[in-house]
């Protein structure tokens, strides 16, 4: 599996990972959710038994399944609903009206 890990370590963009594993994807979904998909993929990897002593075919298939699952999470949901990053987990939001009130042009500056 070390060879697989080395090849994965050279990838950085979500599209590179999806292409590497031969996963068909919608560019619009990836464009909006690329970091969320990769973070979720990492979370799924950390929950599985992909190990260095695993044969490469099994590891590749497991990684492909997990990445497909991570991608599909965002095809059928949103980043806010999936809460992958802490900013979404905290549940704090700011209304557009509050942002407008704090703009310099709205305070008479």
Secondary structure, DSSP 8 states (H G I E B T S, - for coil): -HHHHHHHHT--SHHHHHHHTT----HHHHHHHHHHHHHHHHHHHHTS---TTS-HHHHHHHHHHHHHHHHHHHHSS-HHHHT-SHHHHS-----HHHHHHTSGGGTT-
